[in-house]
């Protein structure tokens, strides 16, 4: 099928979502790539887009004619609509690098589009601040805005002038700050507004720049893709321009407060004028000077975009889902093995993933880990599962309900009778819940129950000593120091441990972890939990690593010893832990 549409920059954030939208609409699409095209096709298939009508060509927008081969030129003779989604978006660019893509590249795409005998429209993607008139030019423009923003402004002007001179029908689309998909939160971009969210999440946002009325509008990436796909059918004038943004976006201080409440972290109270922030050292503010021109009270005319449609999804829900995905992705440092999000549990935001209504298993993590520590076990189970970060640990905020009340509320929507699987500190919660609600639990799996094993060294039983140690030690050393584990992955690359270290650096998490650890070492608590295990009203199955054995006899429960495992068998031997969980009702 001959392509009637070309998308340049198809492997970028806007380009890939636009390509998926066009294919879903039945358009035969050609996409330009500079490297291996397999990655684009894989991404499209993972997002349920049929790529059979996709033609992939190698191109370089920085070269005249896009550097296309004669064969590809012939394949693209049928193209009617050209979408230029190719650009370099990064702060700290050099001027020449920025201009090659954002000025010269934009003009090369326009000139190539002008050679298409069937051309209907060129759609050039710019930016919501780029379209604001400015008299600056040349060196003054680049000093004022930095290389990225200045090159986009220069490119926007050059494209409009060249299109008018060449009689090329042009639409300029000026999108706002891109956030994630309105349903999944997925975006794949971690600069700009996402950087503010990361600083908020990690406790490194003491103040905001701007004013109380600073307006940094957003648009979801799927809405922008739908809008772009509709433009060629809608626009008929020689030149059109649209500002694509959600007018319902809260002003920046209110937007940050919304996300702070959702994530369970404090919002900054101070708002500093951008003029002051510009004069302060970057090491103090943590802000890139190139971001400051985006902090404006300006509003934008969206009437023409609203006429194209479609309507925006609810912006506050979209912001929350985007924040969830940013945290799950560790702000671009990891793919989310567990696609979870924040839900209110015990009156506080808790990070929850999986089936909260009909799970076959509920898995509760130990110290100093979070729910990601179960990622190897989950695919080995024979039923769906529910996992969550414990209150005040990992990504979950502290709950006034206390651990017992928190777990009761977490499991309140559950309509099945699941097996509770607890690791280390999580075993105490599972045991107490089973005694309080035996009718709601099918069985217990206690993985490395700390109260049946050696106590931690004395210096790890005192919160005042443990807290600072947790903040200054690597994840792998933490696990060894806290839990005596000799069987973690030899390369030290365990994603769960890396994630734990990152969470421990967040404000308050190390201190709360220390308190949990100190409480877990009390002799009275250990005796109580041993007795609860012996008298548990549901079947109990104990799993312990060979290198971190039980001390004394297990109190009336079968034990599975995992050869070669230490205190974290769910990390080093997930299949064996899953097998033990699946056989709990048979051996209990």
N, C-alpha and C positions, 0 to 999 in steps of 0.2 A: 504494500500500500504506500503510495507516494505521500510524503509528509506535506501538510499544508501549514504547519506551524514550526518555527524555530525558537528554541529557548537557549540563549547563551548563559553561561554560568549555571548549568543545570545541576551541578553537584553541590552548589552552595545552599544556604538555608532557604532563601526564597525560591531559587530555581528548582530544587527537588520537590518542594510542596506544590509549586505551580505545575510542574511536569506531571505529577500524580493526578492533580485536578483535571488537567486537560485530557489525559488518557481516560480518566473515569467518565468524562463527557463524550468519549468516542472520537476525540480528535487524533488523527495521526500526527505524531510529534517527532521532530528531529531535535536532538539535544547535543550541545557541544561539550566536550570534555577535553582536558589536557593530558590526563593520565589514563589509567586502566578503567574502561567503561563498566567492568563487572560490578564495581561497588555501587554504582547508580542503580543498576538492574536489581541487585540484591536488596537495596533499600526500598525500591518500589514494590517488590514482591512482598517484603515484610510488612508493607503498609497497604496490602490488598489492592494494588494497582496492577492491571493487566498490561504487561510491557510488550505484547506481541505487535502493537502498532507503533513501537518506538524505534527510531533510527538514531544510532549514536555515531557522531563524527568527531574526529579530532580536530581541534581548532585552537587558535591563539589570537585573542582579540587585540593584542598589542601589535599585530602585524597587519599590513594592508591586505584586504581581501580575507581577513581572519585566518590567513595561513592555510586555507583549505586546499586539498589536492584537486586536480581537474575532475577526478571521478566523483568526489563529494560535491563539487560545484554542480555537476550535472544532476546528482541525486536530489539537490535542494532547489532545482529550478521551479518546482511546484509550490514553493512556500508563499503564503499570502500574508501571514501575520508573524511579526518578529518581536519577541520579548527579550529585552536586554536586562537580564538579572545578574550580569557579570560585574563585579566590583571588588575592590580590596577594602575591607572594613577592619581597621585595626588602628588603635591609637599608637602614637610613637613612630609612624611611618616617616621615611625620608620623602622629601618633595618629589624627587624624580620617580621613585617607585610608585607613589600615589598617582602622579600624573599619567604614567604609562597606562594604567588600567582605567582610572576614573575620568580621564580627559581624552587621551589619544585612543584608548580602547573604545570609549563610548562613541567617538566620531567614526572609528573604523566600522563599528556595527551599523551606524546610520548609513554610511556610504555604501556598505555591502547591501543593506536592505533596499537602498535606492536602485540597485541593479536588478531587483526581482521584477520580472515582467508582470506578475499578478499581484504585486504588493497591495494589500488593503490598508495595513496600519503597522507602524512601529510603536511599541509601548516601551518607554524608557523609565526605569525605576530609579527614583531619586531619593528625597528624604524630606520630612515635614519642616525641618528648619532650613533646608537648602532653598526652598521656594520662597522664603521671606526675603524681600528686596534688600539689597545692600550695595552701596556705592563703592566699596573697597575693591581693589584689583591688585594683581601682581604681588610684589613682596609684602605689601601692607596686608593684603588678604591672608597670606599664609602666616604672617606673624600674629594676626588677630585670632585665627581659627585653628591653626595647626594644619598639618599636611592632609589628613583625611577629610575634614570638613571643607577646607579650602578647595581641594581638588574636586570634591563633589559639586561645590558651587560653580567652579570654573567649567566643569564638564556640563552642568545643566545649562548654563548660558550658551556654551559652544554648540550643543546639540540643538537648542531651539533656533539659533541663528542659521545653522547649516540646513536644518529641515525646511525653514522658510525659504531659503535661497534655492534649495533643490526641489521644492514642491513635494516634499515627502510628508504624507499624513502622519502626524505625531500626537501621541498622548503621553504626558508626563504624569506619573503616579508618585505622589509624595506620601509614603507610609510613615506612621508614627513608630515609637519604640516597639519592636517586635517582641511579643511574648509567646508562650507555648500554645499548642493545640488546645482549643476550647474544651475538649473532652478528656484528652490524655495528659495535657500539660507539656508534652514533648516539644522542644524547640531545637536545641543543639547549639545555641549561641549563649555565651557566658560573659559577655562584656556589656558595657553600658549600664542599663537599669539592673541587669542581673548581678553586676558587681556590687551594687548597693545592697541587694538582698543577701549576698554572701557575707558582706561586712555586718549586716544586721544579725544574721544567723550565728556568726562566730564571735559576736560581742566586740566588734571593731568599728562600730559606727557611733561615736560619742555625740555627733551633731550632724545636722543636715546643712547643706549649702543652699542658698536661695532665699525665699521668703515663705510666709505662710500660704501664699497664693501661687507658688510655683506650680506650673502645669506641665507635666511630662506625660503626654497622652500615650496610650498603648493601642495596639491592634493585635489580635490573635493571628498566628501564622496561617491557620486554615481559612479565616475570613479573608485575609489578603489574597490568598491563592484563588478563592472563589471570585473575588472582585476582579482581579487581573484577567481571569479567564473570560469574564463577561464583557470586558472593555471593547474588544474589536466589533462585537455585535451592536454595541450601544453608541459609540462615538462615530460621528460622520463629518464633523468639521475638520478643516485642515489642521487645526491645533486645539487640543483640549488639555486641561490640567485638573487633577483631583487630589484633594487632601484626604487620605484614608486614615481615620483615627476615630476612637470611641469618645465622644464628648462627655460620656458619663464617667470617664476615668477620674477618680478622686484626685484632688490636688496632692502634690508630692508628700507633704507631711501626713495627710490623712491616708494616703496609699501605704506609706510605711507603717503607720499605726495598724491598719487593717492586716497587713502581713505579720506584724509583730504579734498581734493577738492570735492569729491563726497558728503561728509557729511556737507560741508559748515563750517568747523572749521579750525583754523590755525594749520599748521604742525610745529613740533619742528625744529629749525634750528641747534642746537648743536648736535654733535655726540661725546660721551665720550668713551675713550678706556675701554674695559672691566676690565683691570687691575686696573684702577682708580676706576671704579664703585664698584669693589669688596672690595676696601678698605674704601669706603664711608659708612656711616650708612644707614641701610635699610630704616629707617624712612625718610631719605632725598631722596633716589633714588626711593623708592616705588617698587624696583625690588627684587624678590626672588633670592637668590644666585644660586639656582638650575637651573634657566633659562639661566644663563650666558654661560655654555658650548655649548648651541645651537647657540650662536652668533658667527658664523665662516664665513670665506671667502671660505671655501671648496666647491668644485663642485663634482658632483657624476656621475658615469657611468650608464646611463639609457638604454644602447643599448639592454640588454637582456629583459628589461621590454617593450621597444618599439617593440620588435619582437613578444611579446605576444599580444600587443594591448590591448584595443582599443585606439584611439587617444584622447588626452585631450581636453575638452571643452575650449573655449577662457578664459584664466585665468583672465584677467582684468575684464571682465563681471562677472565672477564667484565671484571675490573678492567684487565687488560692491553689488551683490545680497546677499552675505553673511553678509556684513556690514549692509545692510538694515534689514535683519532678526535679527541680534544681537540687533540692536536698538529697533526693534519692540518687541522682547522678553525681553527687558530691561535687557539684558545680563543674562538671565536665571532666572530672578525674576518674570516673568509673561508670560503666554501664550499670543500670539498676537491675540486679538479679531479682529483687523483690519489688514489684511495682506497687508500692504502698503510698500512703498519704496520712495527713493529720486528721484525727477525729477527736471530738471531745469525749474523754473517759475520766470519770471521777472529777468532773468540773475543770479539767485541764487538757490541753492538746496532747494527744499521744500518737506516736507513729505506728500505724497499723497496716498490715498487708494480709492478703488472703481472704478466705471465706469467713465472714463474721456471722453467718446464719446457719449453715449446715456443714461445719467442718467435721472430718473424722478424727482429726488431731488438733490439739492446741499446744504450741511449743513456747516455752518460757526460757529465756536466755539467762546466762550467769554473768559474773564479773570477769573482766572489765569489758564485756562484749555487748552486742545488741542483736536485734532480730536477724541481721545478715549472717550471723554465725550458723544459722540453720540451712543456708542455701544449698549445701551439698546433700542434706538429708531429704529435703522436700521432694525432689524428683524420684526418690527411691520408695516413697510411701505409696500405699494402695488406696488412698482417699485424700480429699482436699484437706487443707490445713489453714489454721489461723495463727499468725505470729504478730508480736508487738514488742516495742521497746518498753521495758519496765519504767514505772513512774520515776521521773527525776534522773533517769539514766539514758545513755544513748541519745536519741533525738527527742524523747518524750519529756514534757515539762513536769515539775513536781506536782503532786496531787494532794490536796488537803484531805482526801478520803482515806489515805493510808493504803498500804499495799493490799490488804484484804478487801477493803471497800472498792479499790480500783479494779481488782480482778473480778469481783462480782459484777461491776458495771460493764467491764469488757465483755463478759460472757452472757450478759442479760439477753442479747438478741439471739443467742444460739438456740436452735430448736432440735439439735441432735444430742446424743449422749457421747461426747468425744472421749478419746484417751488423752490425758494430760501428760505432756513430756516436759520435764523441767531439767535444766542443767545447773549444777552448783547452786548458786543463790536462788535460782528459780524453783528448785525442788521444795523449798520451804513454802512458797506460795501455793504450789500444787498440792502439797500435803494438807495444808490448812483448809484449802477450798474443798478438797475431797471429804474431809471430816464434816465440814459445815453443810455440804450439798451432795451427799453420796448418790442421791437419785439423779443427779445431772452429770455424773462422771462414770464412764465405763471402766476405766482403769488408770493406773499411774505408771509412768516410766521415769525413774529417778536416775539421771545421768550424772555420775560423779557427785553424789550427795555429800557435801562438805562435812556434815555433822557425823558421818560415818568414816571420815578420813582424818589424816593428821591435821592438827591445827596449824595455822599460818605462823611464821616466826613472830616473836613478840613485837618487833618494830612495825609490823603490818597490822597490828591490832589497835593502834592508837591513831584516831583520825587526824590529830595535829601533825603527826609524822607522815602519814600516808598521803594526804592531799598534795603537798609540795612534790613528793616523789612521783605521783601520777602525772603531774604536769610537766615534769622534766625528763621522763624516761620514754624510750621508744616503745612501740606497741609490743614488739617481740619480747623485750626485756620485762615489760609490765607483766605479761603472761607468766614468764618464768618466775619473777619475783613474787607475784601474788599467788600463783597457783602451782608452782613447782612442776611445770610441764616440760618434759624432755622430748616430747614426740611431735612437736609442731613441724610444719614443712621446713626442710633444711635450707631452702633458698630465702626464707624469711619474707616471702612475698604474699602471705595469706591475706586475701582481701578483707576478711573479717577482722583480722588484727589491725590492719592499716586503718580500717574504718573506726575501730575502737579507739585507736590513738587520736584520730582526728576529733572524735566526740569528746574525749577526755580533755582536750584543749579548750572546749567551750566553757564559758563562765559557769561555775557552780557544779559542773558534772564531776570533776575530780573530788571535790569536797563531799558530795553526796555518795559517790562510790566508796570513799573512805569510811563513811558512816555505816553503809551496808556491810562492808567488810568487817569493821569492828564489832558490830552487832552479831555477825555470824560466828565470831570466835568465842562468844560467851558460853561458859560451861552449862549454865541453866538452859539456854536456848538449845544447845546441842542435845542435852538430855531430853528435853521436851519433844524435839523432832524425832529422836530415836524411838521414844514411846509412841508417838503418832504413827510411825511406820509400822510398829509391831501390832497396832490395833486398828489399822486402816480398814474401813468398811468396804473398800473396793480392791480388786487385785492390784498388787504392786510388783513391778519388775525393776531390779536394780542393774545398772550398767556401769562398770568401772574399768578404767584402763589398767593394763598389766603393770605399768610403771607408776601408777598412783593408786595403790590398792586400798581396800577397806581395812579399817583397824578393828579387829575383833570379829565376832560373828554377825552376819546380817540378821536383823531382827525379824525372822519369820518370813522372808521374801526370797524368791529365786534371784540368782545373780548371774549375769553374763559378763565375763571378763574378756576384754578386747585385747588380743595380743599386740604388743608393740605400742599401745596407746598410752598417753598420759592423762592429764586432767581434762583434755579437750577432745575426746574421741569423736565428737560430731564434726570436728574440723579435720582430723587426720584420718578417720575411718568412718565416713558418713554412712556407707552402705551397711556396715555392721550395726550401727545405732538404729538405722531404719528397720533392719531385720528384727532387732530386739523389740522395737515398738510394735511391729506387725504381729509378733507372737505373744504379746503381753497377756491377752485373754486366754491363751492356751496354756501358758505356764503359771499364771497367777493363781 
